[in-house]
Amino acid sequence: MDLFNSMQVSSSGLKAQRTRLNVVSSNLANVATTRTPEGGPYVKKDVVFTPDSSSFSSRLDQRLNKGVKGVAVEKIQDNPRPPKMVYNPSHPDADEEGMVAMPNINLLEEVADMTSAARSYEANANAIKAAKRMALKALEIGR
C-alpha cells in the first residue's frame, strides 16, 4: 500500500467518525425531547458503517492491495429500542396515568460512543500526519 492509499483510508475514517460524532451530539442534545414533529419522543439515531468501495478505482486498489479498504457511512437509522416510560404527572406530555414517553437514549452509552469516535478520529488524523511526514522524508532523500 502506498502513502496516498493510506491517506485515503484514513481520510474515509475521518469522514465516518465526524458523522458519528455529529449523530451522537444530536442524540445528546435531544436526551429530554418528548415531542417531535413526527409525534412522540425523539428516537435515538445509530450510524451504520460499511467498507468503502464506491468507485472503480477504489475497488481496483482493494484488489491490488489485498483487501485494504476505507470506511463509509451506509446509513443513519433509528434505534429500535422502545421509549423509556417515566412517571411525571406534572409534565405537559404525560398521559392520563402520569407516564411520559422519554427518548430511548442512555447517557452513559452516548458519552462512551462519543469518546470512542473522538479517539478514532484522532487516530486517523495521526495516521495522515505520519504518512505526510514519510512522504516529506522521501522527498528529502531524493534531493
N, CA, C and O atoms as a GROMACS GRO file, in nm:
protein
  572
    1MET      N    1   0.085  -0.117   0.000
    1MET     CA    2   0.000   0.000   0.000
    1MET      C    3   0.090   0.123   0.000
    1MET      O    4   0.182   0.134   0.081
    2ASP      N    5   0.064   0.215  -0.090
    2ASP     CA    6   0.145   0.336  -0.094
    2ASP      C    7   0.090   0.441   0.002
    2ASP      O    8  -0.016   0.422   0.063
    3LEU      N    9   0.163   0.550   0.016
    3LEU     CA   10   0.126   0.653   0.113
    3LEU      C   11  -0.008   0.718   0.082
    3LEU      O   12  -0.085   0.751   0.172
    4PHE      N   13  -0.037   0.735  -0.048
    4PHE     CA   14  -0.162   0.801  -0.083
    4PHE      C   15  -0.283   0.712  -0.052
    4PHE      O   16  -0.388   0.762  -0.013
    5ASN      N   17  -0.269   0.581  -0.069
    5ASN     CA   18  -0.377   0.489  -0.031
    5ASN      C   19  -0.401   0.494   0.120
    5ASN      O   20  -0.516   0.494   0.165
    6SER      N   21  -0.294   0.497   0.197
    6SER     CA   22  -0.311   0.504   0.342
    6SER      C   23  -0.377   0.634   0.383
    6SER      O   24  -0.456   0.637   0.477
    7MET      N   25  -0.346   0.742   0.312
    7MET     CA   26  -0.412   0.870   0.341
    7MET      C   27  -0.560   0.865   0.305
    7MET      O   28  -0.643   0.922   0.375
    8GLN      N   29  -0.593   0.797   0.195
    8GLN     CA   30  -0.734   0.785   0.156
    8GLN      C   31  -0.813   0.701   0.256
    8GLN      O   32  -0.927   0.734   0.288
    9VAL      N   33  -0.753   0.593   0.304
    9VAL     CA   34  -0.819   0.510   0.404
    9VAL      C   35  -0.843   0.590   0.531
    9VAL      O   36  -0.953   0.588   0.587
   10SER      N   37  -0.740   0.661   0.577
   10SER     CA   38  -0.755   0.742   0.697
   10SER      C   39  -0.854   0.856   0.676
   10SER      O   40  -0.928   0.893   0.768
   11SER      N   41  -0.855   0.913   0.558
   11SER     CA   42  -0.949   1.020   0.526
   11SER      C   43  -1.093   0.971   0.533
   11SER      O   44  -1.181   1.040   0.584
   12SER      N   45  -1.116   0.849   0.482
   12SER     CA   46  -1.252   0.794   0.490
   12SER      C   47  -1.290   0.770   0.636
   12SER      O   48  -1.406   0.788   0.673
   13GLY      N   49  -1.194   0.731   0.717
   13GLY     CA   50  -1.219   0.714   0.860
   13GLY      C   51  -1.253   0.846   0.928
   13GLY      O   52  -1.340   0.851   1.015
   14LEU      N   53  -1.183   0.953   0.888
   14LEU     CA   54  -1.213   1.086   0.944
   14LEU      C   55  -1.356   1.127   0.912
   14LEU      O   56  -1.429   1.176   0.998
   15LYS      N   57  -1.397   1.107   0.786
   15LYS     CA   58  -1.533   1.144   0.745
   15LYS      C   59  -1.637   1.063   0.822
   15LYS      O   60  -1.737   1.118   0.868
   16ALA      N   61  -1.613   0.934   0.835
   16ALA     CA   62  -1.709   0.846   0.903
   16ALA      C   63  -1.720   0.883   1.051
   16ALA      O   64  -1.830   0.888   1.105
   17GLN      N   65  -1.607   0.907   1.116
   17GLN     CA   66  -1.611   0.939   1.259
   17GLN      C   67  -1.669   1.078   1.284
   17GLN      O   68  -1.731   1.101   1.387
   18ARG      N   69  -1.650   1.171   1.190
   18ARG     CA   70  -1.713   1.303   1.202
   18ARG      C   71  -1.865   1.288   1.198
   18ARG      O   72  -1.936   1.352   1.276
   19THR      N   73  -1.915   1.204   1.108
   19THR     CA   74  -2.059   1.180   1.102
   19THR      C   75  -2.107   1.115   1.232
   19THR      O   76  -2.212   1.152   1.285
   20ARG      N   77  -2.031   1.020   1.282
   20ARG     CA   78  -2.068   0.953   1.407
   20ARG      C   79  -2.073   1.052   1.523
   20ARG      O   80  -2.164   1.046   1.605
   21LEU      N   81  -1.975   1.144   1.530
   21LEU     CA   82  -1.974   1.246   1.634
   21LEU      C   83  -2.096   1.337   1.622
   21LEU      O   84  -2.157   1.374   1.723
   22ASN      N   85  -2.132   1.374   1.500
   22ASN     CA   86  -2.250   1.459   1.480
   22ASN      C   87  -2.377   1.390   1.525
   22ASN      O   88  -2.464   1.453   1.587
   23VAL      N   89  -2.391   1.261   1.496
   23VAL     CA   90  -2.510   1.186   1.536
   23VAL      C   91  -2.516   1.172   1.688
   23VAL      O   92  -2.622   1.188   1.747
   24VAL      N   93  -2.403   1.142   1.751
   24VAL     CA   94  -2.400   1.131   1.896
   24VAL      C   95  -2.434   1.266   1.960
   24VAL      O   96  -2.506   1.271   2.059
   25SER      N   97  -2.384   1.374   1.903
   25SER     CA   98  -2.416   1.508   1.955
   25SER      C   99  -2.565   1.536   1.945
   25SER      O  100  -2.624   1.594   2.036
   26SER      N  101  -2.625   1.496   1.835
   26SER     CA  102  -2.769   1.512   1.818
   26SER      C  103  -2.845   1.431   1.922
   26SER      O  104  -2.944   1.478   1.978
   27ASN      N  105  -2.800   1.309   1.946
   27ASN     CA  106  -2.865   1.225   2.047
   27ASN      C  107  -2.856   1.290   2.186
   27ASN      O  108  -2.954   1.293   2.260
   28LEU      N  109  -2.738   1.342   2.218
   28LEU     CA  110  -2.720   1.406   2.349
   28LEU      C  111  -2.803   1.534   2.362
   28LEU      O  112  -2.856   1.563   2.468
   29ALA      N  113  -2.813   1.608   2.254
   29ALA     CA  114  -2.891   1.732   2.256
   29ALA      C  115  -3.040   1.705   2.276
   29ALA      O  116  -3.112   1.790   2.328
   30ASN      N  117  -3.085   1.589   2.235
   30ASN     CA  118  -3.228   1.556   2.242
   30ASN      C  119  -3.261   1.455   2.352
   30ASN      O  120  -3.363   1.388   2.344
   31VAL      N  121  -3.177   1.444   2.452
   31VAL     CA  122  -3.196   1.344   2.556
   31VAL      C  123  -3.325   1.365   2.634
   31VAL      O  124  -3.375   1.270   2.695
   32ALA      N  125  -3.380   1.486   2.634
   32ALA     CA  126  -3.504   1.512   2.708
   32ALA      C  127  -3.617   1.559   2.617
   32ALA      O  128  -3.717   1.613   2.665
   33THR      N  129  -3.604   1.541   2.486
   33THR     CA  130  -3.707   1.585   2.392
   33THR      C  131  -3.821   1.484   2.388
   33THR      O  132  -3.804   1.370   2.346
   34THR      N  133  -3.937   1.529   2.434
   34THR     CA  134  -4.052   1.439   2.442
   34THR      C  135  -4.152   1.462   2.330
   34THR      O  136  -4.248   1.386   2.315
   35ARG      N  137  -4.130   1.567   2.251
   35ARG     CA  138  -4.226   1.598   2.145
   35ARG      C  139  -4.148   1.634   2.017
   35ARG      O  140  -4.067   1.726   2.017
   36THR      N  141  -4.175   1.560   1.910
   36THR     CA  142  -4.110   1.585   1.781
   36THR      C  143  -4.217   1.613   1.676
   36THR      O  144  -4.335   1.585   1.699
   37PRO      N  145  -4.178   1.667   1.560
   37PRO     CA  146  -4.276   1.689   1.453
   37PRO      C  147  -4.344   1.561   1.406
   37PRO      O  148  -4.458   1.564   1.361
   38GLU      N  149  -4.274   1.446   1.416
   38GLU     CA  150  -4.331   1.318   1.376
   38GLU      C  151  -4.428   1.264   1.481
   38GLU      O  152  -4.504   1.172   1.454
   39GLY      N  153  -4.424   1.323   1.600
   39GLY     CA  154  -4.506   1.277   1.711
   39GLY      C  155  -4.428   1.184   1.801
   39GLY      O  156  -4.350   1.102   1.753
   40GLY      N  157  -4.448   1.196   1.930
   40GLY     CA  158  -4.377   1.112   2.026
   40GLY      C  159  -4.240   1.166   2.058
   40GLY      O  160  -4.202   1.273   2.010
   41PRO      N  161  -4.166   1.092   2.141
   41PRO     CA  162  -4.033   1.138   2.182
   41PRO      C  163  -3.930   1.120   2.070
   41PRO      O  164  -3.950   1.047   1.974
   42TYR      N  165  -3.818   1.190   2.087
   42TYR     CA  166  -3.705   1.176   1.995
   42TYR      C  167  -3.659   1.030   1.997
   42TYR      O  168  -3.657   0.966   2.102
   43VAL      N  169  -3.622   0.980   1.882
   43VAL     CA  170  -3.573   0.842   1.871
   43VAL      C  171  -3.422   0.847   1.846
   43VAL      O  172  -3.376   0.916   1.755
   44LYS      N  173  -3.347   0.774   1.928
   44LYS     CA  174  -3.201   0.768   1.916
   44LYS      C  175  -3.162   0.724   1.775
   44LYS      O  176  -3.224   0.635   1.717
   45LYS      N  177  -3.058   0.788   1.720
   45LYS     CA  178  -3.006   0.753   1.588
   45LYS      C  179  -2.876   0.675   1.605
   45LYS      O  180  -2.796   0.702   1.695
   46ASP      N  181  -2.855   0.577   1.517
   46ASP     CA  182  -2.732   0.498   1.512
   46ASP      C  183  -2.670   0.508   1.374
   46ASP      O  184  -2.741   0.514   1.273
   47VAL      N  185  -2.538   0.509   1.369
   47VAL     CA  186  -2.465   0.514   1.243
   47VAL      C  187  -2.423   0.373   1.205
   47VAL      O  188  -2.373   0.298   1.289
   48VAL      N  189  -2.445   0.336   1.078
   48VAL     CA  190  -2.405   0.204   1.029
   48VAL      C  191  -2.292   0.226   0.928
   48VAL      O  192  -2.309   0.295   0.827
   49PHE      N  193  -2.177   0.164   0.956
   49PHE     CA  194  -2.061   0.175   0.867
   49PHE      C  195  -2.056   0.055   0.773
   49PHE      O  196  -2.109  -0.052   0.802
   50THR      N  197  -1.991   0.076   0.659
   50THR     CA  198  -1.970  -0.030   0.563
   50THR      C  199  -1.833  -0.007   0.498
   50THR      O  200  -1.786   0.106   0.492
   51PRO      N  201  -1.767  -0.113   0.449
   51PRO     CA  202  -1.642  -0.091   0.376
   51PRO      C  203  -1.667  -0.003   0.254
   51PRO      O  204  -1.766  -0.020   0.183
   52ASP      N  205  -1.577   0.090   0.231
   52ASP     CA  206  -1.593   0.185   0.121
   52ASP      C  207  -1.543   0.122  -0.009
   52ASP      O  208  -1.424   0.093  -0.024
   53SER      N  209  -1.633   0.102  -0.102
   53SER     CA  210  -1.596   0.053  -0.235
   53SER      C  211  -1.684   0.123  -0.337
   53SER      O  212  -1.745   0.060  -0.423
   54SER      N  213  -1.689   0.255  -0.326
   54SER     CA  214  -1.784   0.331  -0.405
   54SER      C  215  -1.741   0.353  -0.549
   54SER      O  216  -1.826   0.366  -0.637
   55SER      N  217  -1.613   0.358  -0.575
   55SER     CA  218  -1.570   0.387  -0.711
   55SER      C  219  -1.488   0.271  -0.770
   55SER      O  220  -1.440   0.184  -0.698
   56PHE      N  221  -1.475   0.273  -0.901
   56PHE     CA  222  -1.398   0.169  -0.969
   56PHE      C  223  -1.254   0.170  -0.922
   56PHE      O  224  -1.195   0.064  -0.899
   57SER      N  225  -1.196   0.290  -0.908
   57SER     CA  226  -1.056   0.299  -0.868
   57SER      C  227  -1.034   0.243  -0.727
   57SER      O  228  -0.932   0.180  -0.701
   58SER      N  229  -1.131   0.266  -0.636
   58SER     CA  230  -1.115   0.212  -0.501
   58SER      C  231  -1.128   0.059  -0.503
   58SER      O  232  -1.058  -0.009  -0.427
   59ARG      N  233  -1.216   0.006  -0.588
   59ARG     CA  234  -1.228  -0.141  -0.599
   59ARG      C  235  -1.102  -0.202  -0.657
   59ARG      O  236  -1.055  -0.306  -0.610
   60LEU      N  237  -1.045  -0.137  -0.759
   60LEU     CA  238  -0.921  -0.185  -0.819
   60LEU      C  239  -0.808  -0.180  -0.717
   60LEU      O  240  -0.730  -0.275  -0.705
   61ASP      N  241  -0.798  -0.069  -0.643
   61ASP     CA  242  -0.695  -0.059  -0.540
   61ASP      C  243  -0.711  -0.167  -0.434
   61ASP      O  244  -0.612  -0.221  -0.386
   62GLN      N  245  -0.834  -0.198  -0.396
   62GLN     CA  246  -0.858  -0.302  -0.297
   62GLN      C  247  -0.807  -0.437  -0.346
   62GLN      O  248  -0.748  -0.514  -0.270
   63ARG      N  249  -0.831  -0.465  -0.474
   63ARG     CA  250  -0.784  -0.593  -0.530
   63ARG      C  251  -0.632  -0.597  -0.534
   63ARG      O  252  -0.570  -0.698  -0.501
   64LEU      N  253  -0.571  -0.486  -0.574
   64LEU     CA  254  -0.426  -0.481  -0.584
   64LEU      C  255  -0.360  -0.484  -0.447
   64LEU      O  256  -0.250  -0.539  -0.432
   65ASN      N  257  -0.424  -0.426  -0.347
   65ASN     CA  258  -0.365  -0.416  -0.213
   65ASN      C  259  -0.422  -0.520  -0.118
   65ASN      O  260  -0.418  -0.501   0.004
   66LYS      N  261  -0.474  -0.627  -0.171
   66LYS     CA  262  -0.522  -0.741  -0.093
   66LYS      C  263  -0.626  -0.702   0.013
   66LYS      O  264  -0.615  -0.738   0.130
   67GLY      N  265  -0.727  -0.629  -0.031
   67GLY     CA  266  -0.842  -0.604   0.056
   67GLY      C  267  -0.832  -0.484   0.147
   67GLY      O  268  -0.917  -0.469   0.235
   68VAL      N  269  -0.733  -0.397   0.131
   68VAL     CA  270  -0.726  -0.277   0.213
   68VAL      C  271  -0.842  -0.187   0.174
   68VAL      O  272  -0.858  -0.152   0.057
   69LYS      N  273  -0.922  -0.148   0.273
   69LYS     CA  274  -1.042  -0.071   0.244
   69LYS      C  275  -1.055   0.047   0.339
   69LYS      O  276  -1.001   0.046   0.449
   70GLY      N  277  -1.127   0.146   0.294
   70GLY     CA  278  -1.167   0.254   0.381
   70GLY      C  279  -1.303   0.221   0.440
   70GLY      O  280  -1.348   0.106   0.434
   71VAL      N  281  -1.365   0.319   0.496
   71VAL     CA  282  -1.496   0.301   0.557
   71VAL      C  283  -1.588   0.412   0.510
   71VAL      O  284  -1.544   0.523   0.482
   72ALA      N  285  -1.716   0.381   0.501
   72ALA     CA  286  -1.815   0.481   0.462
   72ALA      C  287  -1.938   0.463   0.550
   72ALA      O  288  -1.962   0.356   0.606
   73VAL      N  289  -2.015   0.570   0.561
   73VAL     CA  290  -2.141   0.563   0.635
   73VAL      C  291  -2.245   0.506   0.541
   73VAL      O  292  -2.278   0.568   0.439
   74GLU      N  293  -2.298   0.390   0.574
   74GLU     CA  294  -2.401   0.328   0.490
   74GLU      C  295  -2.535   0.398   0.511
   74GLU      O  296  -2.605   0.433   0.416
   75LYS      N  297  -2.569   0.417   0.640
   75LYS     CA  298  -2.695   0.485   0.670
   75LYS      C  299  -2.696   0.528   0.816
   75LYS      O  300  -2.618   0.481   0.898
   76ILE      N  301  -2.788   0.618   0.845
   76ILE     CA  302  -2.816   0.658   0.982
   76ILE      C  303  -2.958   0.610   1.009
   76ILE      O  304  -3.053   0.653   0.944
   77GLN      N  305  -2.971   0.520   1.106
   77GLN     CA  306  -3.101   0.456   1.128
   77GLN      C  307  -3.150   0.484   1.270
   77GLN      O  308  -3.073   0.516   1.360
   78ASP      N  309  -3.281   0.471   1.286
   78ASP     CA  310  -3.342   0.484   1.418
   78ASP      C  311  -3.311   0.360   1.501
   78ASP      O  312  -3.310   0.248   1.448
   79ASN      N  313  -3.285   0.379   1.628
   79ASN     CA  314  -3.262   0.269   1.720
   79ASN      C  315  -3.395   0.202   1.750
   79ASN      O  316  -3.493   0.271   1.776
   80PRO      N  317  -3.401   0.069   1.748
   80PRO     CA  318  -3.530   0.000   1.765
   80PRO      C  319  -3.581  -0.007   1.909
   80PRO      O  320  -3.695  -0.049   1.930
   81ARG      N  321  -3.502   0.033   2.008
   81ARG     CA  322  -3.548   0.024   2.147
   81ARG      C  323  -3.671   0.113   2.169
   81ARG      O  324  -3.680   0.222   2.113
   82PRO      N  325  -3.763   0.067   2.250
   82PRO     CA  326  -3.882   0.148   2.278
   82PRO      C  327  -3.846   0.267   2.368
   82PRO      O  328  -3.743   0.264   2.436
   83PRO      N  329  -3.931   0.370   2.370
   83PRO     CA  330  -3.904   0.484   2.459
   83PRO      C  331  -3.913   0.442   2.605
   83PRO      O  332  -3.981   0.346   2.640
   84LYS      N  333  -3.842   0.517   2.690
   84LYS     CA  334  -3.848   0.492   2.835
   84LYS      C  335  -3.973   0.560   2.890
   84LYS      O  336  -4.000   0.676   2.859
   85MET      N  337  -4.046   0.488   2.970
   85MET     CA  338  -4.165   0.545   3.033
   85MET      C  339  -4.128   0.590   3.174
   85MET      O  340  -4.081   0.511   3.256
   86VAL      N  341  -4.152   0.720   3.201
   86VAL     CA  342  -4.114   0.780   3.329
   86VAL      C  343  -4.239   0.839   3.393
   86VAL      O  344  -4.320   0.904   3.326
   87TYR      N  345  -4.255   0.817   3.521
   87TYR     CA  346  -4.370   0.873   3.591
   87TYR      C  347  -4.342   1.019   3.625
   87TYR      O  348  -4.251   1.049   3.703
   88ASN      N  349  -4.421   1.109   3.567
   88ASN     CA  350  -4.411   1.253   3.593
   88ASN      C  351  -4.545   1.316   3.558
   88ASN      O  352  -4.561   1.370   3.448
   89PRO      N  353  -4.641   1.310   3.648
   89PRO     CA  354  -4.776   1.358   3.616
   89PRO      C  355  -4.784   1.507   3.587
   89PRO      O  356  -4.882   1.552   3.527
   90SER      N  357  -4.684   1.587   3.629
   90SER     CA  358  -4.689   1.731   3.604
   90SER      C  359  -4.632   1.770   3.467
   90SER      O  360  -4.640   1.886   3.428
   91HIS      N  361  -4.576   1.675   3.395
   91HIS     CA  362  -4.519   1.703   3.262
   91HIS      C  363  -4.632   1.727   3.162
   91HIS      O  364  -4.733   1.657   3.167
   92PRO      N  365  -4.616   1.825   3.072
   92PRO     CA  366  -4.722   1.853   2.975
   92PRO      C  367  -4.752   1.737   2.878
   92PRO      O  368  -4.861   1.731   2.821
   93ASP      N  369  -4.658   1.646   2.859
   93ASP     CA  370  -4.678   1.534   2.768
   93ASP      C  371  -4.716   1.405   2.840
   93ASP      O  372  -4.715   1.297   2.780
   94ALA      N  373  -4.751   1.416   2.968
   94ALA     CA  374  -4.788   1.296   3.045
   94ALA      C  375  -4.924   1.245   2.998
   94ALA      O  376  -5.013   1.323   2.963
   95ASP      N  377  -4.939   1.112   2.999
   95ASP     CA  378  -5.069   1.054   2.964
   95ASP      C  379  -5.161   1.057   3.086
   95ASP      O  380  -5.124   1.114   3.189
   96GLU      N  381  -5.279   0.998   3.076
   96GLU     CA  382  -5.376   1.004   3.185
   96GLU      C  383  -5.329   0.931   3.311
   96GLU      O  384  -5.382   0.957   3.419
   97GLU      N  385  -5.230   0.842   3.300
   97GLU     CA  386  -5.173   0.772   3.416
   97GLU      C  387  -5.050   0.842   3.472
   97GLU      O  388  -4.991   0.794   3.568
   98GLY      N  389  -5.009   0.955   3.412
   98GLY     CA  390  -4.893   1.031   3.458
   98GLY      C  391  -4.761   0.984   3.400
   98GLY      O  392  -4.655   1.027   3.447
   99MET      N  393  -4.764   0.897   3.301
   99MET     CA  394  -4.641   0.844   3.240
   99MET      C  395  -4.602   0.928   3.119
   99MET      O  396  -4.686   0.966   3.038
  100VAL      N  397  -4.473   0.956   3.108
  100VAL     CA  398  -4.419   1.035   2.997
  100VAL      C  399  -4.325   0.946   2.917
  100VAL      O  400  -4.238   0.880   2.975
  101ALA      N  401  -4.342   0.943   2.784
  101ALA     CA  402  -4.251   0.868   2.697
  101ALA      C  403  -4.126   0.953   2.673
  101ALA      O  404  -4.133   1.058   2.609
  102MET      N  405  -4.015   0.906   2.724
  102MET     CA  406  -3.887   0.977   2.710
  102MET      C  407  -3.803   0.908   2.601
  102MET      O  408  -3.824   0.791   2.572
  103PRO      N  409  -3.709   0.983   2.541
  103PRO     CA  410  -3.624   0.922   2.438
  103PRO      C  411  -3.550   0.798   2.489
  103PRO      O  412  -3.518   0.788   2.608
  104ASN      N  413  -3.523   0.707   2.398
  104ASN     CA  414  -3.456   0.581   2.432
  104ASN      C  415  -3.304   0.598   2.432
  104ASN      O  416  -3.231   0.516   2.376
  105ILE      N  417  -3.258   0.704   2.496
  105ILE     CA  418  -3.115   0.738   2.496
  105ILE      C  419  -3.055   0.710   2.633
  105ILE      O  420  -3.106   0.758   2.734
  106ASN      N  421  -2.946   0.633   2.635
  106ASN     CA  422  -2.871   0.606   2.757
  106ASN      C  423  -2.752   0.702   2.757
  106ASN      O  424  -2.663   0.691   2.673
  107LEU      N  425  -2.751   0.796   2.850
  107LEU     CA  426  -2.648   0.900   2.854
  107LEU      C  427  -2.507   0.842   2.862
  107LEU      O  428  -2.417   0.889   2.793
  108LEU      N  429  -2.488   0.742   2.946
  108LEU     CA  430  -2.356   0.680   2.962
  108LEU      C  431  -2.309   0.616   2.832
  108LEU      O  432  -2.192   0.626   2.794
  109GLU      N  433  -2.402   0.549   2.764
  109GLU     CA  434  -2.371   0.485   2.635
  109GLU      C  435  -2.328   0.590   2.531
  109GLU      O  436  -2.235   0.567   2.455
  110GLU      N  437  -2.398   0.702   2.529
  110GLU     CA  438  -2.366   0.808   2.432
  110GLU      C  439  -2.230   0.871   2.459
  110GLU      O  440  -2.155   0.900   2.366
  111VAL      N  441  -2.198   0.893   2.587
  111VAL     CA  442  -2.068   0.950   2.622
  111VAL      C  443  -1.956   0.854   2.583
  111VAL      O  444  -1.853   0.896   2.531
  112ALA      N  445  -1.976   0.726   2.608
  112ALA     CA  446  -1.876   0.626   2.568
  112ALA      C  447  -1.860   0.622   2.416
  112ALA      O  448  -1.749   0.611   2.365
  113ASP      N  449  -1.972   0.631   2.344
  113ASP     CA  450  -1.968   0.632   2.198
  113ASP      C  451  -1.896   0.757   2.146
  113ASP      O  452  -1.820   0.750   2.050
  114MET      N  453  -1.922   0.870   2.211
  114MET     CA  454  -1.855   0.994   2.170
  114MET      C  455  -1.704   0.986   2.194
  114MET      O  456  -1.625   1.030   2.111
  115THR      N  457  -1.665   0.929   2.308
  115THR     CA  458  -1.523   0.914   2.338
  115THR      C  459  -1.457   0.821   2.237
  115THR      O  460  -1.346   0.849   2.190
  116SER      N  461  -1.522   0.713   2.204
  116SER     CA  462  -1.469   0.618   2.105
  116SER      C  463  -1.455   0.684   1.968
  116SER      O  464  -1.353   0.666   1.901
  117ALA      N  465  -1.555   0.759   1.927
  117ALA     CA  466  -1.549   0.827   1.798
  117ALA      C  467  -1.438   0.932   1.796
  117ALA      O  468  -1.367   0.946   1.696
  118ALA      N  469  -1.423   1.006   1.905
  118ALA     CA  470  -1.318   1.108   1.912
  118ALA      C  471  -1.179   1.044   1.905
  118ALA      O  472  -1.089   1.097   1.840
  119ARG      N  473  -1.161   0.931   1.974
  119ARG     CA  474  -1.031   0.862   1.970
  119ARG      C  475  -1.003   0.805   1.831
  119ARG      O  476  -0.889   0.809   1.784
  120SER      N  477  -1.104   0.752   1.766
  120SER     CA  478  -1.087   0.700   1.630
  120SER      C  479  -1.052   0.813   1.534
  120SER      O  480  -0.966   0.798   1.448
  121TYR      N  481  -1.118   0.926   1.550
  121TYR     CA  482  -1.089   1.043   1.466
  121TYR      C  483  -0.944   1.086   1.486
  121TYR      O  484  -0.872   1.113   1.390
  122GLU      N  485  -0.903   1.093   1.612
  122GLU     CA  486  -0.766   1.132   1.645
  122GLU      C  487  -0.664   1.034   1.586
  122GLU      O  488  -0.560   1.076   1.535
  123ALA      N  489  -0.692   0.904   1.593
  123ALA     CA  490  -0.601   0.803   1.538
  123ALA      C  491  -0.588   0.818   1.387
  123ALA      O  492  -0.478   0.806   1.333
  124ASN      N  493  -0.700   0.844   1.318
  124ASN     CA  494  -0.694   0.863   1.173
  124ASN      C  495  -0.618   0.990   1.137
  124ASN      O  496  -0.542   0.992   1.040
  125ALA      N  497  -0.637   1.096   1.215
  125ALA     CA  498  -0.562   1.220   1.190
  125ALA      C  499  -0.412   1.197   1.210
  125ALA      O  500  -0.331   1.247   1.132
  126ASN      N  501  -0.375   1.122   1.312
  126ASN     CA  502  -0.233   1.091   1.335
  126ASN      C  503  -0.176   1.005   1.224
  126ASN      O  504  -0.060   1.021   1.187
  127ALA      N  505  -0.256   0.913   1.171
  127ALA     CA  506  -0.208   0.829   1.060
  127ALA      C  507  -0.181   0.914   0.936
  127ALA      O  508  -0.083   0.892   0.865
  128ILE      N  509  -0.268   1.011   0.910
  128ILE     CA  510  -0.245   1.100   0.795
  128ILE      C  511  -0.120   1.184   0.816
  128ILE      O  512  -0.042   1.204   0.724
  129LYS      N  513  -0.101   1.234   0.938
  129LYS     CA  514   0.020   1.312   0.968
  129LYS      C  515   0.146   1.228   0.949
  129LYS      O  516   0.246   1.276   0.895
  130ALA      N  517   0.142   1.102   0.993
  130ALA     CA  518   0.258   1.014   0.978
  130ALA      C  519   0.287   0.987   0.830
  130ALA      O  520   0.403   0.988   0.789
  131ALA      N  521   0.184   0.964   0.751
  131ALA     CA  522   0.204   0.941   0.608
  131ALA      C  523   0.261   1.066   0.541
  131ALA      O  524   0.346   1.057   0.452
  132LYS      N  525   0.215   1.181   0.584
  132LYS     CA  526   0.266   1.308   0.530
  132LYS      C  527   0.414   1.325   0.564
  132LYS      O  528   0.494   1.364   0.479
  133ARG      N  529   0.450   1.295   0.690
  133ARG     CA  530   0.591   1.304   0.729
  133ARG      C  531   0.678   1.207   0.648
  133ARG      O  532   0.788   1.242   0.607
  134MET      N  533   0.627   1.085   0.626
  134MET     CA  534   0.704   0.988   0.546
  134MET      C  535   0.722   1.036   0.403
  134MET      O  536   0.829   1.019   0.344
  135ALA      N  537   0.618   1.096   0.346
  135ALA     CA  538   0.629   1.147   0.210
  135ALA      C  539   0.731   1.260   0.202
  135ALA      O  540   0.810   1.267   0.108
  136LEU      N  541   0.730   1.348   0.301
  136LEU     CA  542   0.828   1.458   0.303
  136LEU      C  543   0.970   1.405   0.321
  136LEU      O  544   1.063   1.456   0.258
  137LYS      N  545   0.987   1.304   0.405
  137LYS     CA  546   1.120   1.243   0.422
  137LYS      C  547   1.168   1.177   0.292
  137LYS      O  548   1.285   1.185   0.257
  138ALA      N  549   1.077   1.114   0.221
  138ALA     CA  550   1.113   1.051   0.094
  138ALA      C  551   1.157   1.157  -0.006
  138ALA      O  552   1.250   1.134  -0.084
  139LEU      N  553   1.092   1.272  -0.006
  139LEU     CA  554   1.133   1.381  -0.095
  139LEU      C  555   1.270   1.436  -0.056
  139LEU      O  556   1.349   1.472  -0.143
  140GLU      N  557   1.297   1.443   0.074
  140GLU     CA  558   1.429   1.491   0.121
  140GLU      C  559   1.540   1.396   0.078
  140GLU      O  560   1.648   1.440   0.040
  141ILE      N  561   1.514   1.266   0.084
  141ILE     CA  562   1.612   1.166   0.045
  141ILE      C  563   1.644   1.179  -0.102
  141ILE      O  564   1.758   1.156  -0.143
  142GLY      N  565   1.547   1.214  -0.182
  142GLY     CA  566   1.565   1.226  -0.326
  142GLY      C  567   1.644   1.347  -0.370
  142GLY      O  568   1.680   1.357  -0.488
  143ARG      N  569   1.672   1.438  -0.280
  143ARG     CA  570   1.748   1.560  -0.318
  143ARG      C  571   1.892   1.535  -0.342
  143ARG      O  572   1.966   1.628  -0.374
   0.00000   0.00000   0.00000
